[in-house]
Amino acid sequence: ARIRRLVQSFDPLPLLLGGDFNAVMDPAEDRSRGSVGWGSAGHALPALCNSCGLVDVWRSLHPGERDYSHLSRAHSTWFRIDYLLCSTDIFTRVVKSAISPVQISDHAWVEVLFQSGPDRGGNRLWRFPRDLYGDHQYEEFIVQQWCWYQQDNKDHIVTPGLYWEAAKAVLQGSTISYSAHKRQARDAQILRMERELKRQRRRMAASPSAEAKAAYLALQAELNTVLHQRHAR
């Protein structure tokens, strides 16, 4: 009741409400197996959505699909208890929603992508990518680019100012190209690992075993390492 009053106090503003609600929307679809009693909490979440006009974003885009956001070790059961709920007026701008295969804590995060207005852009100062510091392959790459630039422009060194300004533009372009290639390779690796982690999660939910759990946790830790490296750039 307290949450309902708080949500209703924002009316008529657009609302996005998210978190670990410790309850399932539909016990038949939002848990993998077993019988877990939720008490009054089992009806609170659907009642909140009905009374406040909120939409379960992920479920609305994935009707009938089974996916989960939390493993209860006590019950050896998977649950979907993490939600993003939004008001109906902004649901029409939702592009996609997904449950991440990554569990940095003991919960998977839920993401939602909204369609936004046009990007106004503008000039921004280029910054050197932080993830290239300490990248020895990049060091070898940029030294080679510098050597090639010197070879191709040895006749222009008589005008040092122009020579150096042109060199900066060339090396910046080379750095952007290298960084984009590195990002694409890492994103492809993350995508492969996320798909495999999602398969393992569903496999473990359907047929839990110590071996499946160990393999899942090992892949999860490996993926978390790669993600931390990506976000450190």
VEXNU-904020 format. One line per field, with one value per residue: chain; residue in three letters; z, x, y of N, C-alpha, C in turn. Coordinates in steps of 0.001 Angstrom, whole numbers. Example, Ala and Ser with C-alpha at 12.3 -4.5 7.8 and 13.67 -1.06 7.14 Angstrom:
<recs>
chain: c(A  A) $
resn: c(ala  ser) $
n.zz: c(7800  7080) $
n.xx: c(13190  12850) $
n.yy: c(-5690  -2250) $
ca.zz: c(7800  7140) $
ca.xx: c(12300  13670) $
ca.yy: c(-4500  -1060) $
c.zz: c(7800  7870) $
c.xx: c(13200  12900) $
c.yy: c(-3300  30) $
</recs>
This chain:
<recs>
chain: c(A  A  A  A  A  A  A  A  A  A  A  A  A  A  A  A  A  A  A  A  A  A  A  A  A  A  A  A  A  A  A  A  A  A  A  A  A  A  A  A  A  A  A  A  A  A  A  A  A  A  A  A  A  A  A  A  A  A  A  A  A  A  A  A  A  A  A  A  A  A  A  A  A  A  A  A  A  A  A  A  A  A  A  A  A  A  A  A  A  A  A  A  A  A  A  A  A  A  A  A  A  A  A  A  A  A  A  A  A  A  A  A  A  A  A  A  A  A  A  A  A  A  A  A  A  A  A  A  A  A  A  A  A  A  A  A  A  A  A  A  A  A  A  A  A  A  A  A  A  A  A  A  A  A  A  A  A  A  A  A  A  A  A  A  A  A  A  A  A  A  A  A  A  A  A  A  A  A  A  A  A  A  A  A  A  A  A  A  A  A  A  A  A  A  A  A  A  A  A  A  A  A  A  A  A  A  A  A  A  A  A  A  A  A  A  A  A  A  A  A  A  A  A  A  A  A  A  A  A  A  A  A  A) $
resn: c(ala  arg  ile  arg  arg  leu  val  gln  ser  phe  asp  pro  leu  pro  leu  leu  leu  gly  gly  asp  phe  asn  ala  val  met  asp  pro  ala  glu  asp  arg  ser  arg  gly  ser  val  gly  trp  gly  ser  ala  gly  his  ala  leu  pro  ala  leu  cys  asn  ser  cys  gly  leu  val  asp  val  trp  arg  ser  leu  his  pro  gly  glu  arg  asp  tyr  ser  his  leu  ser  arg  ala  his  ser  thr  trp  phe  arg  ile  asp  tyr  leu  leu  cys  ser  thr  asp  ile  phe  thr  arg  val  val  lys  ser  ala  ile  ser  pro  val  gln  ile  ser  asp  his  ala  trp  val  glu  val  leu  phe  gln  ser  gly  pro  asp  arg  gly  gly  asn  arg  leu  trp  arg  phe  pro  arg  asp  leu  tyr  gly  asp  his  gln  tyr  glu  glu  phe  ile  val  gln  gln  trp  cys  trp  tyr  gln  gln  asp  asn  lys  asp  his  ile  val  thr  pro  gly  leu  tyr  trp  glu  ala  ala  lys  ala  val  leu  gln  gly  ser  thr  ile  ser  tyr  ser  ala  his  lys  arg  gln  ala  arg  asp  ala  gln  ile  leu  arg  met  glu  arg  glu  leu  lys  arg  gln  arg  arg  arg  met  ala  ala  ser  pro  ser  ala  glu  ala  lys  ala  ala  tyr  leu  ala  leu  gln  ala  glu  leu  asn  thr  val  leu  his  gln  arg  his  ala  arg) $
n.zz: c(0  740  -1203  -3419  -2933  -3066  -5739  -7061  -6333  -8136  -10404  -12982  -14181  -16407  -15659  -14522  -12941  -11087  -9817  -7275  -6470  -4929  -5414  -7576  -10735  -12054  -10901  -12427  -14718  -14010  -12390  -12103  -11152  -8577  -5421  -3898  -1255  -1319  208  1061  -539  -3004  -4457  -4469  -6335  -9006  -8300  -7741  -10294  -11674  -10289  -10588  -13247  -14510  -16608  -17086  -18444  -19667  -19778  -21333  -23809  -24244  -24345  -22839  -22789  -21026  -18659  -16240  -13270  -10865  -8777  -6331  -3878  -1659  -2370  -4762  -7132  -9928  -10305  -11584  -10369  -10517  -11804  -14374  -14472  -16194  -16886  -18920  -20849  -21645  -22455  -25121  -26313  -25927  -27129  -26873  -24485  -22103  -20185  -18513  -19007  -17141  -13812  -11606  -8939  -7011  -8693  -11945  -14134  -15418  -18495  -20390  -23404  -24608  -27189  -28263  -28750  -31641  -31877  -31103  -31458  -32032  -31539  -30007  -27784  -28624  -26826  -25579  -25648  -22605  -22191  -23738  -22519  -21411  -23205  -24951  -27544  -28879  -28511  -30108  -32541  -32917  -32957  -35308  -37114  -36827  -37798  -40453  -41222  -41033  -43058  -45311  -45382  -45386  -46959  -46158  -43745  -43459  -42809  -39801  -38133  -39694  -40391  -37905  -37068  -39058  -38579  -36053  -36689  -38374  -36649  -34671  -36149  -36757  -34196  -33432  -35300  -34532  -31897  -32393  -33787  -31805  -29911  -31319  -31609  -28924  -28170  -29756  -28598  -26034  -26673  -27619  -25241  -23552  -24776  -24472  -21683  -21097  -22230  -20582  -18145  -18496  -18990  -16540  -14934  -15848  -15382  -12728  -11478  -9768  -11400  -13617  -12367  -11473  -13917  -14946  -13080  -13424  -16075  -15798  -14091  -15767  -17830  -16404  -15852  -18420  -19000  -17060  -17964  -20376  -19503  -18219  -19998) $
n.xx: c(825  1954  3936  2267  853  2984  3805  1478  1511  3123  1679  472  2938  5373  6576  9110  9794  11902  13564  14477  11859  11265  9246  7076  5517  3829  3374  3296  4759  7025  8859  11151  10681  9236  7629  6968  5984  4557  2929  1032  2538  2608  450  729  2366  1151  -1195  -245  593  -1845  -3399  -1952  -1517  768  3210  4615  7540  9435  7990  5812  6977  7939  5983  4917  7483  10205  12404  14867  15871  17097  18655  17545  19320  18576  16183  16856  15848  14920  13956  11978  12272  13110  12336  11404  9157  6859  4987  2025  2087  4699  5466  5021  7270  9211  11867  13273  13682  15571  16768  19689  22418  24356  25480  26535  26103  23956  21889  20494  20675  18028  17292  16175  15393  14702  13155  14531  14642  15975  19534  21375  23989  27111  30272  32855  35594  38154  39144  41799  41479  40984  41363  43494  45820  48682  48297  50052  50073  48857  50809  52907  51591  51072  53608  54559  52811  53690  56275  55744  54450  56544  58229  56624  56367  58774  59753  58422  59263  60571  58850  58066  55796  53432  54027  53889  51228  49771  50679  49578  46850  46814  47763  45827  43585  44422  44510  41795  40735  42036  41066  38314  38272  39249  37228  35045  35858  35940  33280  32041  33079  31942  29239  29098  29777  27716  25476  26093  26154  23521  22287  23375  22293  19534  19642  20584  18478  16481  17545  19097  22445  25535  27780  26843  26233  28781  30109  28563  29013  31755  31952  30442  32080  34278  33108  32324  34820  35689  33708  34206  36660  35870  34243  36062  37319) $
n.yy: c(-1201  1209  1585  1730  4121  5913  5639  6485  9113  10383  10661  12817  12096  10603  7338  5172  2277  287  -2689  -5155  -7001  -9145  -10965  -12816  -12154  -13926  -17037  -19387  -18879  -17487  -18793  -21526  -24151  -26248  -25434  -22534  -20622  -17429  -15902  -13014  -11391  -12554  -11645  -8956  -7625  -7905  -6535  -3989  -3147  -3179  -1277  1046  1406  261  -1282  -4447  -4525  -6341  -8800  -8073  -7766  -10265  -12482  -15502  -16519  -18049  -16892  -15977  -14149  -14582  -16962  -19053  -20391  -21801  -23059  -24183  -23158  -21170  -17777  -15071  -12172  -9638  -6542  -4201  -1741  259  3257  3385  5380  5769  3308  2862  3810  2003  86  -2339  -5033  -6845  -9633  -9792  -12086  -11949  -12034  -10128  -9654  -11706  -11561  -11157  -8372  -6319  -4914  -2077  -488  2648  4539  7531  11132  12944  13006  15802  16183  17807  19474  17735  17357  15179  12313  10360  6864  5206  2484  1772  2387  796  -1236  -3360  -4325  -2231  -280  -1274  -1169  1622  2689  1554  2819  5440  5242  4602  6945  8796  7834  8230  10959  12325  14347  16581  17501  19830  21836  22033  22611  22144  19523  18183  18715  17434  14856  14340  14210  11986  9933  10033  9204  6607  5539  5679  3894  1503  1237  945  -1483  -3180  -2904  -3960  -6639  -7404  -6979  -8885  -11180  -10945  -11146  -13801  -15156  -14329  -15469  -18181  -18324  -17771  -20018  -21998  -21220  -21673  -24407  -25312  -24544  -26216  -28760  -29162  -29476  -30231  -30064  -28607  -26213  -25392  -25011  -22945  -20847  -20471  -19563  -17280  -15734  -15338  -13852  -11574  -10465  -9700  -7816  -5859  -4977  -3814  -1677  -156  1437) $
ca.zz: c(0  818  -2527  -4332  -2704  -3555  -7202  -7486  -6066  -9297  -11495  -14271  -14795  -16881  -14536  -14706  -11603  -11222  -8631  -6807  -5765  -4100  -5688  -9009  -11303  -12374  -10447  -13460  -15760  -13518  -11597  -12900  -10662  -7126  -4842  -2888  -817  -1250  1082  451  -1536  -4287  -5174  -4342  -7538  -10019  -7822  -7913  -11720  -12062  -9672  -10980  -14689  -14859  -17542  -16918  -19772  -20263  -20066  -22430  -25050  -24361  -23801  -22859  -22706  -19674  -18317  -14803  -12855  -9559  -8353  -4894  -3515  -645  -3007  -6050  -8081  -10560  -10240  -12190  -9318  -10785  -12812  -14779  -14715  -16674  -17150  -20286  -21802  -22182  -22966  -26592  -26783  -25635  -28313  -26495  -23089  -21978  -18900  -18773  -18522  -16201  -12437  -10818  -7606  -7228  -9543  -13292  -14307  -16476  -19230  -21307  -24309  -25074  -28349  -27836  -29812  -32445  -31231  -31655  -31787  -31579  -31513  -28723  -27758  -28633  -25701  -25799  -24950  -21418  -22202  -24524  -21643  -21033  -24272  -25640  -28977  -29403  -28538  -31313  -33685  -33127  -33355  -36727  -37840  -36794  -38721  -41817  -41483  -41270  -44371  -46368  -45347  -45076  -47727  -45576  -42401  -43471  -42153  -38628  -37612  -40540  -40293  -36646  -37043  -39911  -37882  -34991  -37306  -38869  -35513  -34033  -36972  -36571  -32856  -33476  -36043  -33681  -30772  -32897  -34086  -30519  -29296  -32057  -31257  -27544  -28136  -30321  -27562  -24977  -27189  -27599  -23858  -22999  -25310  -23832  -20286  -21062  -22462  -19382  -17088  -18753  -18825  -15114  -14363  -16212  -14825  -11870  -11027  -9267  -12531  -14407  -11577  -11479  -15247  -15069  -12267  -14016  -17249  -15282  -13597  -16936  -18516  -15570  -16045  -19728  -18908  -16289  -18856  -21346  -18877  -17695  -21071) $
ca.xx: c(0  2828  4539  1216  599  4136  3735  347  1800  3823  733  477  4267  5852  7227  9836  10036  12679  14223  14236  10589  11171  7947  6891  4272  3006  4119  3351  5719  8184  9770  11523  10056  9046  6519  7439  4885  4871  1988  350  3414  2354  -582  985  2956  111  -2134  410  543  -3238  -3923  -1165  -1368  2151  3407  5797  8110  10033  6955  4974  7698  8307  4876  5080  8893  10719  13757  14874  16855  17673  18677  17428  20125  17841  15133  17365  14833  15110  12803  12040  11786  13650  11421  11297  7747  6736  3627  1606  2363  6055  5704  5010  8603  10153  12406  13534  13995  16252  17326  21093  22932  25430  25054  27661  25677  23231  20754  20752  20006  17029  17537  15136  15869  13642  13431  14694  14589  17197  20753  21772  25414  27938  31694  33370  37027  38513  39953  42490  40764  41715  41697  44700  46983  49175  48023  51336  49804  48629  52096  53604  50824  51198  55002  54625  52127  54561  57381  55224  54196  57829  58710  55785  56335  60108  60014  57671  59745  61129  57855  57764  54445  52500  54406  53401  49777  49295  50992  48588  45596  46996  47879  44514  42750  44884  44101  40349  40523  42481  40143  37041  38480  39373  35897  34203  36282  35539  31825  31684  33394  30935  27981  29193  29765  26383  24574  26408  25748  22064  21963  23716  21348  18290  19916  20679  17137  15701  18143  20188  23471  26719  28656  26271  26366  30181  30409  27860  29690  33065  31730  29959  33232  35068  32395  32401  36149  35698  32844  34919  37675  35200  33737  37188  37929) $
ca.yy: c(0  2368  1758  2161  5550  6655  5633  7309  10525  10936  10824  12104  12082  9301  6664  3910  1745  -939  -3203  -6517  -6942  -10343  -11591  -13092  -11648  -15094  -18221  -20426  -18530  -16755  -19606  -22693  -25379  -26260  -24680  -21591  -19772  -16004  -15218  -11867  -10775  -13171  -10895  -7517  -7053  -7681  -5514  -2691  -2802  -2911  -56  2224  1455  -31  -2383  -5285  -4294  -7542  -9793  -7587  -7970  -11679  -13280  -16947  -16931  -18280  -16479  -15730  -13163  -14899  -18365  -19279  -21555  -22567  -23854  -24668  -22740  -19873  -16877  -13733  -11280  -8298  -6002  -2811  -1436  1636  3726  3052  6462  5671  1963  2914  4202  930  -583  -3722  -5295  -8130  -10038  -10044  -13361  -11680  -11817  -9634  -10053  -12958  -11225  -10635  -7090  -6216  -3677  -1631  557  3531  5385  8920  12112  13015  13472  17094  16106  18916  19192  17317  17144  13764  11868  9099  5777  4782  1062  1550  2512  -523  -2198  -3481  -4468  -882  409  -1720  -683  3064  2925  1221  3893  6616  4988  4726  8369  9438  7419  8797  12423  12837  15571  17709  17798  21188  22704  21209  22815  21409  18108  17633  18781  16346  13598  14138  13790  10617  9018  9979  8337  5229  5127  5458  2657  386  1121  420  -2907  -3867  -2918  -4904  -7999  -7673  -7076  -10184  -12171  -10820  -11677  -15264  -15620  -14087  -16491  -19461  -18237  -17876  -21434  -22755  -20881  -22378  -25823  -25590  -24406  -27387  -29974  -28678  -30411  -29536  -29799  -27516  -24999  -24988  -24488  -21665  -19839  -20206  -18717  -16000  -14985  -14951  -12784  -10375  -9895  -9033  -6639  -4835  -4411  -2951  -450  624  2232) $
c.zz: c(0  -534  -3516  -4172  -3237  -5077  -7687  -7246  -7232  -10483  -11746  -14940  -15335  -15786  -14999  -13332  -11738  -9913  -8388  -5940  -4861  -4230  -7192  -9465  -11554  -11968  -11514  -14484  -15218  -12477  -12323  -12456  -9169  -6691  -3714  -2519  -669  -288  344  -622  -2924  -5112  -5230  -5631  -8668  -9608  -7986  -9369  -12146  -11527  -10140  -12477  -15148  -15739  -17175  -18284  -20401  -20657  -21247  -23782  -25279  -23784  -23940  -22734  -21247  -19584  -16884  -14436  -11534  -9289  -6844  -4548  -2495  -1281  -4320  -7168  -8626  -10506  -11095  -11188  -9469  -11989  -13145  -15184  -15181  -16888  -18625  -21298  -22349  -22694  -24493  -27163  -26491  -26934  -28024  -24997  -22999  -20535  -19154  -18287  -17459  -14818  -11611  -9336  -7770  -8041  -10930  -13423  -15467  -17173  -20134  -22122  -24822  -26317  -27884  -29037  -30572  -31652  -31896  -31982  -31239  -31536  -30107  -28845  -27697  -27457  -26017  -25014  -23777  -21470  -23046  -23702  -21213  -22062  -25144  -27142  -29610  -29497  -29794  -32568  -33959  -33481  -34842  -37579  -37914  -37760  -40167  -42180  -41800  -42664  -45494  -46446  -45057  -45839  -47113  -44198  -42312  -42893  -40926  -38112  -38375  -40436  -39040  -36577  -37899  -39255  -36795  -35555  -37777  -37705  -34734  -34821  -36828  -35215  -32805  -34188  -35214  -32549  -31213  -33186  -32789  -29839  -29988  -31716  -29849  -27434  -28709  -29321  -26456  -25421  -27181  -26179  -23233  -23492  -24653  -22371  -20151  -21301  -21218  -18239  -17267  -18572  -17341  -14444  -14656  -15559  -13962  -11480  -10579  -10408  -13363  -13682  -11591  -12824  -15449  -14319  -12842  -15231  -16833  -14820  -14754  -17673  -17720  -15731  -17353  -19684  -18128  -17143  -19857  -20715  -18264  -18741  -20974) $
c.xx: c(867  3483  3492  934  1747  4104  2630  598  2525  2895  475  1849  4598  6685  7904  10274  10771  13284  13946  12976  10364  9808  7858  5560  3299  3776  4254  4440  7038  9008  9987  10820  9819  7873  7054  6294  5301  3954  1295  1193  3172  1309  -276  1495  1943  -882  -1557  318  -875  -3732  -3208  -937  58  2231  4686  6493  8619  8953  6087  5638  8077  7189  5140  6511  9301  12162  13711  16005  17538  17577  18604  18203  19395  16823  15593  16377  15172  13818  13059  11417  12323  12904  11748  9839  7652  5268  3304  1975  3780  6364  5750  6374  9653  10565  12673  13764  14606  16666  18761  21492  24006  24851  26266  27359  25019  21964  21258  20047  19021  17258  16350  15701  14674  14094  13482  14570  15899  18364  21215  23267  26179  29392  32131  34864  37321  39399  40577  41791  41580  42138  42934  45969  47421  48889  49287  51160  49556  49947  52884  52923  51113  52641  55179  53959  52989  55741  56922  54960  55498  58370  57936  55877  57703  60429  59349  58174  60350  60143  57336  56335  53409  52746  53793  51872  49167  49534  49968  47264  45682  47014  46565  43577  43130  44447  42607  40037  40889  41495  38804  37150  38556  38018  34978  34558  35829  34025  31350  31962  32347  29613  27991  29098  28388  25393  24811  25968  24233  21620  22246  22743  20041  18463  19961  19317  16300  16227  19332  21143  24673  27657  28151  26421  27798  30573  29784  28612  31061  32935  31261  31121  34105  34426  32440  33748  36218  34852  33509  35994  37059  34791  34855  37785  37529) $
c.yy: c(1261  2649  2260  3649  6400  6753  6556  8796  11191  11160  12315  12034  10691  8642  5377  3450  421  -1381  -4681  -6477  -8162  -11014  -11822  -12530  -12795  -16350  -19293  -20147  -18008  -17484  -20922  -23958  -25224  -25414  -23817  -20677  -18333  -15265  -14086  -11198  -11347  -12437  -9394  -6902  -6879  -6597  -4112  -2231  -2426  -1575  1203  2325  1220  -1272  -3126  -5339  -5590  -8548  -9366  -7798  -9431  -12560  -14779  -17432  -17106  -17788  -15978  -14773  -13503  -16392  -18431  -20545  -22425  -23504  -24499  -24354  -21363  -19076  -15640  -12781  -9856  -7716  -4555  -2601  7  1984  3529  4128  6422  4264  1953  3297  3127  242  -2052  -3805  -6675  -8361  -10454  -11428  -13184  -11446  -11414  -9834  -11419  -12718  -10820  -9291  -7175  -4884  -3356  -476  1338  4276  6829  9840  12150  13580  14762  17142  17293  18501  18833  17060  15652  13442  10523  7985  5228  3327  759  1771  1107  -1601  -2290  -3678  -3107  -119  30  -1179  793  3450  2637  2294  5144  6449  5137  6190  9091  9099  8116  10317  13045  14129  16797  18127  19196  22202  21951  21378  22021  19910  17477  17656  17669  14995  13312  13639  12337  9624  8925  9071  6879  4691  4824  4153  1437  139  530  -1072  -3721  -3979  -3918  -6349  -8357  -7814  -8408  -11299  -12145  -11411  -13200  -15805  -15429  -15137  -17843  -19456  -18367  -19314  -22268  -22467  -21631  -23890  -26186  -25473  -25639  -28659  -29586  -29792  -29607  -29171  -28618  -26186  -24481  -24385  -23117  -20570  -19492  -19289  -17335  -15132  -14497  -13787  -11489  -9677  -9112  -7757  -5512  -4179  -3465  -1624  386  1542  3707) $
</recs>
